[in-house]
Amino acid sequence: MLGHTNDVSDNVDEEDLIILKMKAGDEPEIIGVSFCGIGLSAGFNACGISLTGNQVNSNDVRMGVPRDLMVRAILGSRRLGEAIDHCLQPKRASNYNNIIADQNGEVYSMEGSATDCEAIYIENDILAHSNHFITPAMRNFELDRNKTGGSILHYNRAMRLLRENFGKLSPEIFIKILSDHADYPTSICKHDGGSITAFGIIINLDELHAWIGRGRPCETVWTEHCLEPCKA
């Protein structure tokens, strides 16, 4: 089970947020969240591969394959190894921290920049990430370390809440975690500070179900969406 919040600048219209259910060629069916139908921010597919992730700002951005195309390729994958390969696209222009998972309980946080990437493997069944590089190998790619304070707080707060709720995670518990207001208004559920939380998503890969809510997790109406397992 995975949970994710997506923050955007406060001048972005939340009404542009849409949920896409789509199938292209022989790829598995996908449910994803998008702004204006351009690019996907998070989602999962009928083969039990999910993608959430975080904006990270690196100092090695270059001309190359846009990361939105990499996200689309990840969600079109049938296997986790295939999804990992897409995170490592050698001609990429930049990268996200892509958190990818499968129904075997394998979870990787692919902490990437344009020219390097570190794979963070889930430990003790808990993993979290926010908007800064956490591996020593990637810290030198941070665009500005002096602007990561809020992200550091969100990361540690998320890890604490996951530990405190270990063994009892459910959609309801995840909603509470995603609605956390420590350091309000620039909290996990973000209400101000130049950006706000535009949506939340909770994914249960075992059952191929997701709960998606527009706006702040603490006040949204969560709607359920599901997929049928893909055929071999």
PyMOL commands that set and color helices and strands:
alter all, ss='L'
color gray80, all
select helices_A, chain A and resi 14-16+67-75+80-87+136-139+145-147+149-164+171-178
alter helices_A, ss='H'
color red, helices_A
select strands_A, chain A and resi 2-9+17-22+30-35+38-45+50-54+97-101+107-112+117-121+195-204+209-214+223-226
alter strands_A, ss='S'
color yellow, strands_A
deselect
rebuild
show_as cartoon
